Amino acid sequence: MRVAVTRFAPVEKTLWRVILYVLRMQASRSRILRWAYPFCPRWSQISRAGQRKSWIHHISTRPSATRLKPSELTRSFSSSVRRTFMLETDSTIYALSTASGRAAIAVVRVSGPACVTIYNALCPQKSLPKPRFAALRTLYDPSHPPSPNTVLDAGALVLYFPSPKTVTGEDILEFHIHGGPAIVKAVLAAIGRTNQPDAIVRYAEPGEFTRRAFMNNRLGLPQIEALGDTLSADTEQQRRLAVRGSSDALLNRYEEWRQQLLYARGELEALIDFSEDQHFDESTEDLVSSVSTQVQALQVQIGLHIQNASKGELLRNGIRVALLGAPNAGKSSLLNQVVGKEAAIVSTEEGTTRDIVDVGVDLGGWYCKLGDMAGIRAESKGTGPADSVVIGAVEKEGIRRARERALESDVVIVVLSVEETAGGPRLSVEPKVLDAVNDCVQAGKCLVIAINKCDKLSISNLDDTLPQDLADITRDLFPSVPAKRVFAISCDESRRGSVSTGLADPGNLQQFLRGLVSTFEEIASPLAIEGDQNSQYDTSYWEDSLGVTHRQSSNLQLCLEHLEDFITQTSKPSLDHGELSGSTLFDSTESEVDIVTAAEHLRFAADMLAKITGKGESGDVEDVLGVVFEKFCVGK
């Protein structure tokens, strides 16, 4: 690869510098200062008729020393209509941080500059507790003098946390009160009555405490998203994923990548601005090649993070499992035994299950959605009505949905059965089931084979190895399924239990579930760089990437696309320096434009990373905040 950097005449060089400057200004025109965009709810806004101008315009056009009037400043929760507020005396928020309803203890959290005022109003004649130490206090109604008739709670614990080392970066006041609904309601109403014109006190909106923590640099956006996962975690794997994401590992990683791109962009722009005036230690071709190598290495890491994000979604949203098989193979019986209840109807009549029955269950800390589906079979015409198989319209629709659900699942459990025949027990396999399994194999689905009704075989214990002939048949029918994912089970023995069967693991169901959990671990294991001989990245580095959320993954994908555009741009063949002359100014100009646009691709890629972290020069951080915080509950 050769990149030609032409020495322009002063006029042409100045022109390209102006073009680059204009591109930068257009990209940064609407950038928002993170610290200067606080939040205001709709009920505490200070209305001003006709006020529609954005406060960003005022900040960007006035000198930094100019003091803005309160009427000229606006803030909002998302990208909707902006509302005015008073910046000099920002509001103090409060909310019930514990679940509503009757409980032993309730926690009311207050954050803002009026914490001390609120404490003095509710606890008159009592000194402020020592910071970060609990103190027993009696809470009084602030609208009346203290007396036995104005007591709100006679035994409340009060904690005071001075800024800036608090969860929100502001003063924090916590009231640990008795959890009766009447007491909670009275304390919340009393705090609201401390509102003053110069010290606004209002009830918090969903996620506002966490939002203030972000604005005061106490938490990053990736940590906040992990906090949301922590609040919604139901299983052990979801908890581990949320706890791992709550660290600043991903935040620091994204910021490091962004700094690498900014540094690489600076090197390229130095070629444009100073190639004629300065002497570089390496040639232009070597410099561009070096930057391309760094970008390609970054591409690999980002690509693996995107792939691992899809694996993290399996932990976060649950693994979809489909039970695929012929009618009466034991799919509904297996579902009932796994979930421990009669979730699906079990009958000897074929075609009992018509629609999909989805049941969520925690299997060894893994949340999965088991789907029992209609049995797959084909119509057949025999010599008489008893030998003919006629499938109705409803069952046909159920079969179509079953095949579609299998292709949408993460794991497909193929349920086969051992049936009695004239020649003895034989493995029953429906041809249409094989067709559906082949479709799943082509789609790259993970398959698990469960051979039901194995109690009919002449083996003393299902823990023993399958008979050789049965193992050979299974291997021939499903060559893509390893032997460790083939299990012999008996739903009938499992239903009767260990008391009736005298077995420690009746029906071999527990071994089947352990194998299923091992399968979950395989498909959810993070990908890593192959051939990392120097162990540059340990296992925890890639496990952290499982915490990448859908929003982060989408921005990483856009970042990856810009990096690919950069590689394409810098890989284009350019003219040789010896071929350039005064008559080939147009061609040489095109070579210079390649470096300008390549640097812009790096800037776009860095902006995508800035959208993830909420730092840097991203222009739509406020829109990002609206998406992140809209799912948080009040008091968090």
C-alpha positions in Angstrom: 0.0 0.0 0.0 1.3 3.5 -0.9 -0.3 6.7 0.1 0.8 9.9 -1.6 0.7 13.1 0.4 1.1 15.9 -2.1 2.8 19.2 -1.2 0.2 21.7 -2.2 0.7 25.3 -3.0 -0.2 27.5 0.0 -3.7 28.2 -1.5 -4.6 24.6 -1.9 -3.2 23.6 1.4 -5.2 26.3 3.2 -8.3 25.2 1.3 -8.0 21.7 2.6 -7.4 22.9 6.2 -10.6 25.0 6.0 -12.5 22.0 4.7 -11.3 19.8 7.6 -12.1 22.6 10.1 -15.7 22.9 8.7 -16.2 19.1 9.0 -15.1 19.3 12.6 -17.3 22.2 13.5 -20.3 20.6 11.9 -19.8 17.4 13.9 -19.4 19.3 17.2 -22.1 21.9 16.7 -24.6 20.3 19.0 -22.3 18.6 21.5 -23.6 18.7 25.0 -21.6 19.4 28.2 -22.3 16.5 30.5 -22.1 18.6 33.7 -24.3 21.4 32.3 -27.4 19.3 31.5 -29.2 18.5 34.7 -32.7 17.1 35.0 -36.0 18.7 35.9 -39.4 17.0 36.2 -42.5 18.3 34.7 -44.2 19.3 37.9 -41.3 21.4 39.2 -40.6 23.3 36.1 -40.6 27.1 36.2 -42.9 27.9 33.3 -42.1 30.7 31.0 -44.4 31.6 28.2 -42.9 31.5 24.8 -39.6 30.0 26.0 -38.5 27.6 23.3 -34.9 28.3 22.7 -32.3 25.7 23.6 -30.0 26.6 26.5 -27.2 24.9 24.5 -27.3 27.8 22.1 -26.8 30.3 24.9 -23.9 28.4 26.3 -22.2 28.0 23.0 -22.5 31.7 22.0 -21.7 33.5 25.3 -18.3 33.9 26.9 -17.6 31.5 29.7 -17.4 34.3 32.2 -20.9 35.5 31.4 -23.4 34.7 34.0 -26.6 33.2 32.5 -30.1 34.2 33.8 -32.2 31.4 35.2 -34.8 32.0 32.5 -32.3 31.3 29.8 -31.5 27.8 31.0 -33.5 24.7 30.3 -33.1 21.0 31.0 -35.1 17.9 30.3 -35.2 14.1 31.0 -34.9 13.1 27.3 -34.9 14.7 23.9 -38.5 16.1 24.3 -39.4 19.7 24.9 -37.0 21.5 27.2 -38.2 23.1 30.4 -36.7 26.0 32.4 -35.3 25.7 35.9 -33.2 27.6 38.4 -29.5 26.5 38.2 -28.2 28.4 41.2 -30.6 26.6 43.6 -31.0 23.2 42.2 -33.8 21.0 43.5 -33.6 18.3 46.2 -35.2 15.0 45.4 -36.7 12.3 47.7 -38.3 9.0 47.2 -39.2 5.6 48.9 -36.2 3.4 48.0 -37.7 0.2 49.3 -40.7 -1.7 47.8 -44.1 -0.2 48.5 -46.5 -2.0 50.8 -46.4 -3.3 54.3 -42.9 -4.2 55.6 -40.8 -4.2 58.7 -38.6 -1.4 57.6 -38.8 1.3 54.8 -36.0 3.5 53.6 -36.6 7.0 52.4 -33.7 8.6 50.5 -33.1 12.3 50.0 -30.5 13.8 47.7 -29.6 17.4 47.1 -28.4 20.6 48.8 -31.5 20.8 51.1 -30.7 17.6 53.1 -29.6 19.5 56.2 -32.7 21.7 56.0 -35.0 18.7 55.7 -33.3 17.1 58.7 -33.6 20.2 60.9 -37.3 20.4 59.9 -38.1 16.7 60.8 -35.7 16.4 63.8 -35.8 19.8 65.5 -33.5 20.5 68.4 -31.4 17.5 67.5 -27.8 17.8 66.1 -27.0 16.4 62.7 -25.7 12.8 63.0 -22.0 12.1 62.5 -21.4 11.5 58.8 -21.9 7.8 57.8 -23.1 6.8 61.4 -26.7 5.9 62.2 -28.5 7.8 64.9 -31.8 7.1 66.5 -34.2 10.0 66.1 -37.9 10.9 66.5 -39.5 12.4 63.4 -41.9 15.3 63.8 -44.4 17.0 61.4 -42.4 20.1 60.2 -45.6 22.2 59.8 -46.3 22.1 63.6 -44.2 22.7 66.8 -42.8 19.4 68.2 -45.2 17.7 70.5 -46.4 14.2 71.2 -49.3 14.8 68.8 -47.0 15.7 65.9 -44.7 12.6 66.1 -44.5 10.8 62.7 -42.2 8.0 63.8 -40.8 7.6 67.3 -37.9 5.3 66.4 -36.3 6.1 63.1 -32.6 5.6 62.1 -31.1 8.6 60.3 -27.9 8.5 58.3 -26.2 11.5 56.7 -23.7 11.3 53.8 -22.0 14.6 52.9 -21.0 15.1 49.3 -19.1 14.4 47.1 -18.3 10.8 48.1 -21.9 9.6 47.9 -23.8 7.5 45.5 -25.2 10.6 43.7 -22.2 12.9 44.4 -24.6 15.1 46.4 -25.6 15.3 50.0 -27.6 12.2 50.9 -30.0 11.8 53.8 -31.6 8.4 54.6 -34.5 7.8 57.0 -34.9 4.1 58.0 -38.4 4.1 59.4 -41.0 1.6 60.3 -42.6 0.1 57.2 -46.3 0.6 57.9 -48.1 2.2 55.0 -49.4 5.0 57.2 -46.0 5.9 58.6 -44.4 5.9 55.2 -47.1 8.0 53.7 -46.8 10.5 56.6 -43.0 10.8 56.4 -43.1 11.3 52.6 -45.7 14.0 52.9 -43.7 15.8 55.6 -40.6 15.9 53.5 -42.7 17.4 50.7 -43.9 20.2 53.0 -40.3 21.4 53.5 -40.3 22.8 49.9 -39.3 26.5 49.8 -39.0 28.9 46.9 -35.2 29.1 47.3 -34.8 25.4 48.1 -37.0 23.2 45.9 -37.8 19.8 47.4 -39.8 17.4 45.1 -40.4 13.7 44.6 -37.9 12.0 42.4 -38.7 10.6 39.0 -37.8 7.0 37.9 -34.0 6.6 37.8 -33.2 10.1 38.9 -30.9 9.2 41.7 -28.9 7.1 39.3 -29.0 9.8 36.8 -27.5 12.3 39.2 -24.8 9.8 40.0 -24.0 9.7 36.3 -24.0 13.5 36.0 -21.6 13.8 38.9 -19.2 11.2 37.5 -20.0 8.6 40.2 -21.2 6.0 37.7 -20.7 5.4 34.0 -23.4 4.4 31.6 -22.2 0.7 31.3 -22.3 0.5 35.1 -25.8 2.0 35.2 -27.0 -0.5 32.7 -25.5 -3.3 34.8 -27.3 -1.8 37.8 -30.6 -2.2 36.0 -29.7 -5.9 35.4 -28.9 -6.3 39.1 -32.3 -5.1 40.0 -34.0 -7.5 37.6 -31.8 -10.5 38.2 -33.7 -13.7 39.0 -31.2 -16.5 38.6 -27.6 -17.1 39.8 -26.2 -16.6 36.3 -28.0 -13.3 35.9 -26.7 -12.1 39.2 -23.1 -13.0 38.3 -23.5 -11.2 35.0 -24.9 -8.1 36.7 -22.2 -8.0 39.4 -19.4 -8.4 36.8 -20.9 -5.6 34.8 -21.2 -3.2 37.8 -17.4 -2.8 37.8 -15.8 -0.1 35.7 -13.9 -2.7 33.5 -16.1 -2.2 30.4 -16.2 1.6 31.0 -12.4 1.8 31.1 -12.1 -0.5 28.1 -14.4 1.6 25.9 -12.6 4.7 27.0 -9.2 3.2 26.2 -10.4 2.2 22.7 -11.7 5.7 22.1 -8.4 7.2 23.2 -6.5 4.9 20.8 -8.7 6.1 17.9 -8.2 9.7 18.9 -4.5 9.2 19.0 -4.5 7.4 15.6 -6.7 10.2 14.1 -4.2 12.8 15.5 -1.3 11.1 13.7 -3.2 11.2 10.4 -4.2 14.8 10.7 -0.6 15.7 11.5 0.2 14.5 8.0 -2.3 17.0 6.6 -1.4 19.9 8.8 2.3 19.6 9.1 3.6 17.3 6.5 5.1 20.3 4.6 6.6 22.0 7.6 7.8 19.2 9.8 10.1 16.2 9.4 8.6 12.9 10.5 10.7 9.9 11.7 8.8 7.5 9.4 7.5 7.8 5.9 3.9 8.5 5.1 3.3 5.0 3.9 4.8 3.5 7.1 2.7 5.8 9.3 -0.6 4.9 7.6 0.3 1.3 7.6 1.1 1.4 11.4 -2.3 3.1 12.1 -4.1 0.5 9.9 -2.4 -2.3 11.9 -3.6 -0.8 15.2 -7.1 -0.4 13.8 -7.2 -4.0 12.6 -6.2 -5.3 16.0 -9.0 -3.2 17.5 -11.5 -4.6 15.0 -10.8 -8.1 16.2 -11.5 -7.1 19.8 -14.7 -5.2 19.0 -15.9 -8.1 16.8 -15.5 -10.6 19.6 -17.3 -8.2 22.1 -20.2 -8.1 19.7 -20.4 -11.9 19.4 -20.1 -12.2 23.2 -22.9 -9.7 23.6 -25.3 -12.2 22.0 -24.1 -14.8 24.4 -24.7 -12.5 27.3 -28.2 -12.0 26.1 -28.8 -15.7 26.7 -28.0 -15.2 30.3 -29.9 -11.9 30.6 -33.1 -12.8 28.7 -33.0 -16.6 29.1 -32.1 -19.5 26.9 -34.9 -20.7 24.6 -35.3 -24.4 24.6 -37.6 -26.3 22.2 -38.8 -29.9 22.7 -39.0 -31.4 19.3 -40.3 -34.8 18.5 -43.1 -37.0 17.2 -46.5 -37.3 18.9 -46.5 -39.4 22.2 -42.7 -39.4 22.3 -42.9 -37.9 25.8 -42.3 -34.1 25.2 -45.1 -33.0 27.6 -44.1 -35.6 30.2 -40.5 -34.4 30.1 -41.6 -30.7 30.4 -43.8 -31.5 33.5 -40.9 -33.4 35.1 -38.4 -30.6 34.5 -40.6 -27.8 35.8 -42.1 -29.9 38.6 -45.7 -29.3 37.8 -48.5 -30.2 35.4 -47.7 -27.5 32.9 -48.8 -29.5 29.8 -51.6 -32.0 29.3 -50.3 -35.6 29.0 -52.5 -38.1 27.1 -52.0 -41.2 25.0 -54.1 -39.6 22.3 -51.8 -38.3 19.5 -52.0 -34.6 18.7 -53.0 -33.5 22.2 -50.6 -30.6 22.2 -51.5 -28.2 19.4 -50.1 -24.9 20.4 -46.7 -24.0 22.0 -46.6 -24.2 25.8 -43.8 -21.9 27.1 -42.6 -22.3 30.7 -39.8 -20.3 32.4 -37.6 -22.3 34.8 -34.4 -21.9 36.7 -32.1 -24.8 35.9 -28.9 -24.8 38.0 -28.9 -21.0 38.0 -29.6 -20.7 34.3 -32.9 -19.1 33.3 -34.4 -21.0 30.3 -37.7 -20.9 28.5 -38.9 -24.5 27.8 -41.3 -24.8 24.9 -43.5 -27.9 24.5 -44.8 -28.1 21.0 -47.0 -30.1 18.8 -45.7 -33.5 17.7 -44.4 -33.6 14.1 -45.8 -36.4 11.9 -46.9 -36.9 8.3 -50.2 -38.0 6.8 -50.4 -41.5 5.5 -53.0 -43.6 3.7 -53.4 -47.2 4.7 -55.7 -50.1 3.7 -58.4 -49.0 6.1 -59.4 -46.1 8.3 -57.5 -47.5 11.3 -54.3 -47.5 9.3 -54.7 -44.0 7.8 -53.3 -40.8 9.5 -55.3 -37.7 8.8 -54.0 -34.4 10.1 -56.5 -31.6 10.6 -55.9 -27.9 9.8 -55.3 -27.0 13.5 -52.7 -29.7 14.0 -51.0 -28.7 10.7 -50.7 -25.1 12.0 -49.3 -26.5 15.3 -46.7 -28.5 13.4 -45.7 -25.4 11.4 -45.3 -23.4 14.5 -43.3 -26.2 16.1 -40.8 -26.2 13.3 -40.6 -22.4 13.4 -40.1 -22.3 17.1 -37.3 -24.9 16.9 -35.5 -22.6 14.4 -35.9 -19.7 16.8 -34.5 -21.5 19.8 -31.0 -21.6 21.2 -31.2 -25.3 22.2 -33.3 -28.0 20.6 -34.0 -31.1 22.6 -34.9 -33.9 20.2 -37.2 -36.3 22.1 -37.2 -39.8 20.7 -38.9 -42.9 22.2 -38.4 -46.6 22.5 -41.5 -48.4 21.4 -42.5 -52.1 21.7 -42.6 -53.9 18.3 -43.0 -57.5 17.3 -39.2 -57.8 17.3 -38.8 -56.2 20.7 -38.2 -52.7 21.8 -37.0 -50.4 18.9 -36.2 -46.8 18.6 -39.0 -45.0 16.9 -38.0 -42.1 14.6 -40.5 -40.1 12.6 -39.1 -39.1 9.1 -40.7 -35.6 9.4 -38.8 -35.2 12.7 -35.5 -36.0 10.9 -36.4 -33.3 8.4 -36.9 -30.8 11.1 -33.7 -31.8 12.8 -31.8 -31.3 9.6 -33.2 -27.8 9.3 -32.0 -27.1 12.8 -28.5 -28.4 12.0 -28.3 -26.2 8.9 -29.3 -23.2 11.0 -26.5 -24.0 13.5 -28.7 -24.9 16.4 -27.4 -26.8 19.4 -29.0 -30.2 19.6 -29.5 -32.5 22.6 -31.0 -36.0 22.2 -33.3 -37.4 24.8 -34.3 -41.1 24.3 -37.4 -41.6 26.4 -39.1 -44.8 27.6 -35.7 -46.5 28.0 -37.2 -48.4 30.9 -38.4 -50.8 28.3 -34.8 -51.8 27.4 -33.1 -54.7 29.1 -30.7 -52.6 31.1 -30.5 -52.5 34.9 -29.7 -48.9 35.3 -30.1 -46.0 32.9 -26.8 -44.6 34.1 -25.2 -47.5 32.1 -24.1 -47.0 28.5 -26.8 -47.4 25.9 -26.9 -50.7 24.1 -24.4 -50.7 21.2 -27.1 -51.1 18.5 -29.1 -48.2 19.9 -26.0 -46.0 20.2 -25.0 -46.9 16.6 -28.5 -45.9 15.3 -28.4 -42.6 17.2 -24.9 -41.8 15.9 -26.0 -42.6 12.3 -29.2 -40.5 12.5 -27.6 -37.6 14.2 -23.9 -37.5 13.3 -23.5 -33.8 14.3 -24.5 -34.5 17.9 -21.7 -35.6 20.2 -22.2 -38.7 22.4 -22.1 -36.5 25.6 -25.4 -34.9 24.5 -27.3 -38.2 24.1 -29.2 -39.2 27.2 -31.4 -42.2 28.0 -34.3 -41.2 30.2 -37.6 -42.5 31.4 -40.3 -39.9 32.3 -42.5 -42.7 33.7 -39.8 -43.8 36.3 -39.1 -40.2 37.1 -42.8 -39.6 37.8 -43.1 -42.6 40.1 -40.1 -41.4 42.1 -37.3 -43.1 44.0 -39.6 -44.6 46.6 -41.4 -46.8 43.9 -38.4 -47.5 41.8 -35.7 -47.8 44.4 -33.3 -45.7 42.3 -31.3 -42.7 43.5 -32.0 -40.9 40.2 -35.2 -42.4 38.8 -35.6 -42.1 35.1 -32.0 -40.6 34.8 -33.6 -37.2 34.9 -31.0 -35.5 37.1 -28.1 -36.7 34.8 -30.1 -35.3 31.8 -30.5 -31.9 33.6 -26.8 -31.8 34.5 -25.9 -32.5 30.8 -28.3 -29.8 29.8 -26.7 -27.3 32.1 -23.3 -28.3 30.7 -24.7 -27.5 27.2 -25.8 -24.1 28.5 -22.2 -23.4 29.7 -20.8 -24.3 26.4 -23.0 -22.1 24.3 -22.7 -19.2 26.7 -18.9 -19.3 27.1 -17.3 -16.1 25.9 -15.2 -16.2 22.7 -11.6 -15.1 22.8 -8.7 -14.3 20.4 -7.4 -17.6 19.0 -3.6 -18.1 19.3 -3.2 -15.6 22.1 0.2 -17.2 23.0 1.3 -14.2 25.2 -1.9 -14.4 27.3 -2.4 -10.7 26.7 -6.0 -11.0 27.8 -7.0 -13.4 30.6 -10.3 -15.2 31.0 -11.9 -12.5 33.0 -11.3 -10.0 30.2 -13.6 -11.9 27.9 -16.1 -12.8 30.6 -16.6 -9.1 31.1 -17.7 -8.8 27.5 -20.7 -11.0 28.3 -22.1 -7.9 30.1 -22.3 -5.9 26.8 -25.9 -4.8 26.5 -27.9 -4.5 23.3 -27.5 -0.7 23.2 -23.7 -1.1 23.6 -23.6 -3.8 21.0 -25.5 -1.7 18.5 -23.0 1.2 18.9 -20.1 -1.2 18.7 -21.4 -2.5 15.4 -21.6 1.0 14.1 -18.0 1.6 15.3 -16.9 -1.5 13.6 -18.4 -0.4 10.3 -16.6 2.9 10.5 -13.3 1.1 11.2 -14.0 -1.1 8.2 -14.5 2.0 6.1 -11.2 3.3 7.3 -9.4 0.1 6.3 -11.0 0.2 2.9 -10.0 3.9 2.5 -6.4 3.4 3.5 -6.1 0.2 1.4 -6.9 2.0 -1.9 -3.9 2.1 -4.3 -2.6 5.6 -4.9 -0.3 7.2 -7.4 3.5 6.9 -7.1 5.3 10.1 -6.1 7.4 9.9 -9.2 4.4 10.0 -11.4 3.1 13.3 -9.9 3.7 16.5 -11.8 2.2 19.9 -12.1 -0.3 18.5 -14.6 -1.6 15.8 -12.2 -2.8 18.1 -9.5 -6.3 16.6 -9.5 -5.0 13.1 -9.0 -2.7 14.1 -6.2 -5.6 16.0 -4.6 -7.6 12.8 -4.5 -4.8 11.1 -2.6 -4.8 13.9 0.0 -8.6 13.6 0.4 -8.2 9.9 1.2 -6.3 10.8 4.3 -8.8 13.4 5.3 -11.7 11.1 5.0 -9.9 8.3 6.6 -9.3 10.5 9.7 -13.0 11.3 9.7 -13.9 7.6 9.8 -11.8 7.3 12.9 -13.6 10.3 14.4 -17.0 8.7 13.7 -15.8 5.4 15.2 -14.7 7.2 18.4 -18.0 9.0 18.6 -19.8 5.6 18.6 -17.7 4.6 21.7 -18.5 8.0 23.3 -22.2 7.2 22.9 -21.6 4.0 25.0 -19.8 5.7 27.9 -21.6 9.1 27.8 -18.2 10.8 27.7 -16.2 12.6 25.1 -17.8 14.6 22.3 -20.9 12.6 21.5 -23.6 15.0 20.4 -26.7 13.1 21.6 -25.8 12.0 25.2 -29.2 13.3 26.4 -31.1 10.9 24.1 -28.9 8.1 25.3 -29.7 8.9 28.9 -33.5 8.8 28.2 -33.1 5.3 26.9 -31.0 4.1 29.8 -33.0 5.6 32.7 -36.5 5.0 31.4 -36.6 1.5 32.8 -35.5 2.4 36.4 -37.9 2.5 39.3 -38.6 5.5 41.5 -36.1 5.7 44.3 -33.1 4.3 42.3 
